[in-house]
């Protein structure tokens, strides 16, 4: 709402100072980096590009800042992959596809399938880098990666052939959710 105060730097700094006094009283604020952006949605000032009306502001506009923020600390989250599709293009390939809801997974990690509680080990993680649009044939290979993390959409293959269906949840065996 910087348009309501004629894009005054003094008003912006005063509001920023007030917030900086409140933040220490908020819970869980130690590991959060706060950014302050003078914006006005009325004409899009400092939304996509820096506004000439705020020539004194040298930071990033809102959208560029949002695009640069890491949204997951995947090392601390429990791995959760809801199975959305079972890929079986031929007898030599069986992959379990979905969007990783949280956490990360590596080749060699032990997994548990819920609700059946069957276990296996991740054999490969299929990359989503599409080189061409041909279906996976019997003699074709797929490109793999070593690690996948939220919010990637990916396909896992397992060392054991176990029954997994759409709607099942793949989790790391070391972090099975409590019921």
N, C-alpha and C positions, 0 to 999 in steps of 0.2 A: 504493500500500500504506500510505496514511496511517492506516488503521484499526489497523495493527500498532503504531503509535507514539502512539496516542491523539490524533492530529491535532495533534501538538506543533509549534508554530511554530519553536522552537529547532532541532528535528531537521530540519525542512524547510530552514531557512536554512543549516544545516551541510552538507546534501547539495547544495544549490544552490551554495554556496561551493566545494565539491570539484569540481563540474562546471566552474565558471568558471575553475578552475586548470588543468583538462585541455584545455579547448577551444582555447586558443592553440597547442597542439601538434598539432592536427588539420589536415590539408591542406584548402585551399579554404574556410576558415572566415571570410574577411574580409567577404563580402557576405551572411552569414547572420545573421538575427536570432533569437536563442534566447529561448524563453519557458519559464517554469517554473510548473507548475500542481500544487498538492497534490491528488491524486485518490485515490479508493478506489472500485474497481469493485464491491466487495462490495455496497454500498448505493447506488451511483451518485453518490457525493459529488463535486461539481465536474465532473460529466460533462455534464449538460444545463443545470443551474442551479447557482448558487453555493450551497454547503452551509452551513447554520448551524453545523456542527461546525468549520468553518474561518472563523469570523467575521473573523479577522485578514487573510484573503486578499481583496484588492480587485480582482483581475484577472478576465478572462473565463473562464467554464467551458470545458472542452475542446472541445465541439462548436461553440460559438459562435466560438471562436478558429480552429478548422479551417475553418469556413465563411468566415472573413474573410481567409484567406491566399491571396495570388495564387500560382497554381500554375505559371504559364508566363510566361517573359519572351519573348513571341513575336517581339520585334524581332530577337533573335539566333538563333533557330532556323531551320533550312532548311524551306521550305514542302513539305509532303507531304500529298497527298490521294488515298488509295486509292479508286478508283471503285467504288461499291457498287451503283449503279443508273443506267441511262441513261433519262432521262425524255423521252418523245416523245408528248405528248398530242395533237398535231396537227402538220401539216407546217411550221408557222411557229415551232416551238419545239423545241429540242434542248438538254437540260440534263444535266449530269454531277453526280450526287449522291454524297455520302459524308461521313464525319466527318473533319475535318482532324486529322491525326495530330500535326503540329507546324508551327510558323511561322504566317505570315499572308500574305494575298493581297489585292490591290487591283484595282479596275477599271483596265484599261490595262496591267497586268503581263504580260510575255511568259512563256508557259508551254511546257514540253516534256512530251510524253506518253511514258511508258516502258511497254513496251520498244521501241515503234516509233520513238521520237525525232522524231516529227512535232511541229511547233511552231505556236502561234497566240497570240492575245492575248485576255485576259479581257474579254468584252463586258459582262457583268453578273454580279452575285452576287445570287441570289434570296433574299429574306428568308424566314425561317421563321415570321414573325409570321402566324399563321393568323387571318384576319379572318372567313372563312366556310369551309365544307367543300366547296364546289362544285369540280368538276374544272376545270382550266384549259381554257377553251374557246378557239375560234379568235379570237373578238372580245374576250376578256378580257385584262386586263393583270396582270402580277405585280408585287408590291412588291419593290424592290431596295434593297440597301445598298452602300456604297462599299468596305467592308473587312470581311474575315472572318478569324478566327484560331482556333487550337486552343483548346479541343476542340469547336468548333462543328460541328454537322451542317448542311450547306448544299448548294446547287446552283449550279454555274458554267455560264454560257453563253459561247461563244467566238465571235470574229469570223469565223473560218473554219470550214467544215464538214469536220471531219476524223474519221476512224474511231477511236472510242474505245469500248472494251468494259468490261464488269464485270471487275474484276481488274487493270486498268491502273492506273498511278500517274501523277498529274499533279504536276509539280514546277515551280518557277520555273526559267527557262532559265539564270539566273545561279548556280544552285546544284544542278546535276545531281549525283546521287551517284556516287562513284567505284566501279568494279567491279574 
